[in-house]
Amino acid sequence: MDQNQFFGARQSIRLDVLAERTGSVLSKPDSGDRMVESVSPIYRAGPYDICYILSRSNIDQLKTCRAAAVFCSPDLKKHIPAELPALVSDAPQLAFARAAAQLYPAAMRPQAALNRQAGISPQAVVDDTAVIEKSVQIEPFAVIGARAVIGAGSRVLCGAVVGADVKIGRNVTLGAHVSVSNALIGNNVIIHTGARIGQDGFGYAPGPTGMVKLPQVGRVIIQDDVEIGANTTIDRGAMDDTVIGEGTKIDNLVQIGHNVQIGRHCGIVSQSGVAGSTRIGDGVMIGGQTGINGHIEIGSGAQIAGKSGVLNSVPAGDRIGGNPARPIRDYLKEVAEIARQSAKSGDKKGE
């Protein structure tokens, strides 16, 4: 399968150059002149592909591997067939990611639908008071509001809307049909297709005739190097700001409520929801379909398993899972016990 029809002209990089750029050690220096053009899973890798292996569970797949080289850890190097060059790294998946970025630079960000240079499309609508720095690309049907600022090297793709007074840093990509309002966005941020940033948070006060809307007058602040997935929504603050910390990566279909503060270099996986006014520390990892209660704190370095329901604050460094969430060891013991009891029940029925 050739993915290059979507990601530009095929790149060719010498294996020894790729090893140097990824900080890996090439096990067979005499193979350094091999040309690498693509990435592949182990089982179907060909002579111009690179791949990686993380565990012994994939060793059997090496029998059919014909790759230019395989990224692996020092512990797994002995399992690589003699004819296959190894790119040895203490972090083979990270090294592979860096190599893939070298081979497919166009896959790192949402791509423009039209093959055109930087500039403002005549089909875009840009308010006269907006400040657009040089080398900004604005595609057809995008709308840039009054007094908005967009930094150099940024791209606003088809149908995206940048609201009044929004400030966007440099080298930012807004995917097709993204909407941004009431927000300050840093440099090198990627916001994928259909994401909604800065809309109302969910705030109401009960009244004698029903729910009365509480105006949401805060902002969204997105720091440098953040990536936000497709169709994710980030509500503006009610009175304080909603903050996404530097380097944090948020998957598709995630809901971040008003006043939430997320630290640096966190990872939040698809279909998770974080209720309002929760504070999340640095380096927190949150598995998919997790629900996090409002007005609690998740300490730095905490890890939350997928499908968890987090009702209470989590100390720094804790690993939790389940619904309601509890220490991961307790949760896994309970899962194992339920499986054991279920198996016993099945055995009795079969007697």
N, C-alpha and C positions, 0 to 999 in steps of 0.2 A: 504494500500500500504506500503510495507516494503522497505525502501530505503537502508537498511544496506548492501545489496549485493554489493553495490558499495563503501561503506565507512567504511569497516572494521567490526570487531566484535562489536556486540551490547554492548554499555556502559550502566551500571546500576548505578544510583546515588540516594541516599536518598533525599527525598524532603527537609528536614531541612538543609542538606548539600548544596543543590542547592540554597536554600534561602540565606544562609550565603555567598556563593561564588558570588551571584549576588547583594548583598546588599539589598535584599527584606525582607519584613516582612510577615511571614506566618500567615494568619488569624486564622487558626485552628492548634495550636501547637501539638495537639494529632494526627494529620495526618503526622507528620514529618517522620515516619518510612516507608511511601509509597515509592516504588521504581519507578523511572522515567527512561525511556529507549529511548524515541523518542519525536519528535515535530510533531505538527499537526495543521491544521486550526481548528477553533472552532467547526464547524458544524459536524466534524466526529472524534473529539478527543476521544480516549478511555482511559481506566484506567491506562495505563502506559505512556500516552502522556502529554506534557505540551503545552499550547497555550497562546495567548495574545489577549487582546481587547483594541482598542484605542479610539473608539467612541460609542456613543449610537446607531448608525446605525446598529451595529452588535448584539444588545442585544437579538433580537429574536433567533439568532443562539445558544444562551446559553441553550435553551430549550432541545436541543438534545445533549448537550455537556456532556461527561462522563469522562472528563480529570482528571488526577491526581491533577492538579492545573491550575489556570488561572492567568497569569500576568495581572495586571490592575493598574490604577492610583487610588489614594484615592477617587477621585470624583465618579469613577465607581464601587467602592467596593460594594455599596449598591445594585447594580443590579445583582451581582453574586448570583446564587441560594444558599440557605443555605447549601445544601449538597456538594457544590463544594469548596474546599480550594482555597483561593486567595493568590497570591504572590503580595503584594502591594508595588508599587514603583512609585516614581515621574517620572521616565522615563521607562515605562513598555516595550517599544520596545527594548531599549538598554539592559535592564535586560534579556529579552528573547534572544537577540543575544548572550549575554555572556553565558546563559544557553545552547543554541544550540551548541556553541563552545566547551563546556564541554562534550556534548553528542556525537558530531561528529568532533573530532579533525582532522580526515583525510579529511574533506570537506573544510578545511581552505585554502588549497593550491592545485595546480595541482599535481596529483599523478603520480608516476612512472608507466610506462607500465609493467615493469618487477619487480617481487618481489625479490629484491636482496639488499644486504647490501651496505654500502658506499664503494666506490672504483671506479676505472676507467675500463669501459668495454673494453675487447680486440677489440671490433668492433668500438670503438671511435678512433678519430685521435687527438692526443695531441702533439703540437710542443715541442721539447726538451727544449726550453727556457721558456716555461710556468711555472708559480709557482702555484702549487695546494696544498693548506693546507690539513691537516688531516681531515678525516670524510667527504670529498667532494664526492658526487656521480655523476658520468658522465655516461650517458646511451649510448647504441649503436648508432652509426652513428652521434653522436655529434662531432663537430670540434672545437678545442681550438687553437687559433692562437699564433703566436710568441710573447713572452714576456707578454702574458696575465696573470693576477693574479686572483685567485678565493679563497675566504675566507672560513674558516672552517664552516661545516654544510650546505653549499650550495649544490644545486642540479641542474644539467644541463640535461634536459630530451631529449628523442630521437630526433635526427635530428637538434638540436639547434646548432647555430654557434656563437662562441665568437671570435671577430676579434682581430687582432694584437694590443697589448698594451692596451687592455681594462682592467679596474680594477673593480672587482666585490667584494663586501663586504661579510660579514658573514651572514649565514642563509638566503640566497637569493635562490629563485626558478625561473628558466627559463623554461617555458613550452615547449612542443614539437614544433619544427620548429620555435622557436624564433630566430631572428638574432639581434646581438648587435655589433655595430662597433663604433669607435670614442667616447667612452662613459666611464664615471666614475659612478659607481653604489654603493650606500651606503649599509647599513645593513638592513636585514629584509624586503627586497623588493620582491614583487611577480610580475612576468611578465607572462601573460597567453599566451596560444597557438597562434602561428602565428604572434605575435606582431613584429614590425620592429623598431629598435631603432638605430639612428645614421646615417641613409642614407642621401643622398643629400637633401638639401632644394631646393625649386623651385626658382632658380635665373638665370635670363637671361638679357642681354642688347640688345636692338634693334640695328642691323647693316644694312648696305646697301644690304646685301644678305640674311637677315633673323636674327633670334635670335641667339645670341652668349652666350654660357654658361659662367656663373660666378662661378669659383671654390668656393666650400663651405669648409672652412678650420677651422671651429669652432668645438666644442664638444657638447655632451649631458651630463649634470650632473643631476643624479637622487639621491635625498637625501633619508635618512632613512625612512622606513615604508611606502613607496609609493606602490600602487598597480595599475597595468596597464592591461587593459582588452584585450581580444582576438582580433587580427587583427587591433589593434590600431597602428598608425605610429607616430613617434616622430623624426622630422628632426634635424640633427645637425645644429649648427649655421653657418652663413656665415663667419663672422669674430669673433663675440662674441659667447658666449655659449647659448645653449638652456637649461633652468633650470626648473626642476620639484621639488617643495618644499616638505619638510618633511611632511609625513602623508597624502599627496594628493591622492585621489582615482579617477582614470580615467577609464571609462566604455569601453566596446567593440566598435570598429569601430569609433574611434575618431582620427582626424588629428590635430597634433600640428606642426605648421610651424617653420621655422628656426628663431633663436634668441628670441623665445617666453620665457618669464620668468613668471612662475606660483608660487605663494606663498605657504604657509604652510596650510595644512588641507582644501584644496579646493575639490569640487566634480564636475566632468564634465561627463554628461550623454551621452549615445550612439549617434553616428552619428553627433556629433558637430564638428565644425572645427574652429581652431584659426589661423588666418593668421599671417605672420611673424612679428617679432619685437613688438608684443603686450605684455604689462606687466599687470599681474593679481595679485592682492594683496592676503592677507591671508583670509581664510574662505569664499571664493567666491563660490556660487552654480550656476551652469549653466545647464539648462534643455536640454533635448534631441533635436537634429536636429537644434541647434542654430548655426548661422554663425557669427563670430566675425571678424570685419575688422582688418587690420594690422596697426601697428604704433599708437595704442591708448592705454589708460590705463583704467583698471577696478579696482576701489577702493576696499579696504578690506571690507568684509562683504556684498558686493553687491549680489543680487539675480536676475537671469535672467530666465524668463519663457521659456518653450520649444517652438521651432519653431520660435524663435526671430531672427531678423536681426539687429545686433549691429553695427552701422556705426560710432558712436562717443564715446568719453571717457565717463565713467560712474563714478559719484562720490561715495565715500565710503558709504556703507549702503543703497544705493538706490535699489529699486525693480522696474524692468522694464520688458516689454513684447511687443510683436508685431513686425511687419516688415513694416517700420523701428521701432526699439524699442523706447518706450517712457514710462513715469511713469505708473506703473501697474494699478493705479486707472483710468487713462485716457483710457488706452487700454481696460480695462474691461467695462467701460462705453460705449465705441464705439462698442464693441462686443454686448453688451446688446441692444444698439440702432439699430444695424443692424438686430438683431433677431426680435426686435419689428416691424421694418419696413417691414421685410420679412413676418411676420405673418399678418400684415395689408394688404399687397399686396395679400397674399393668400386668405384672407377673401373676398376681392373685386372680385377676379376672381370667387369665388364660388357663388357670388350673381346672 
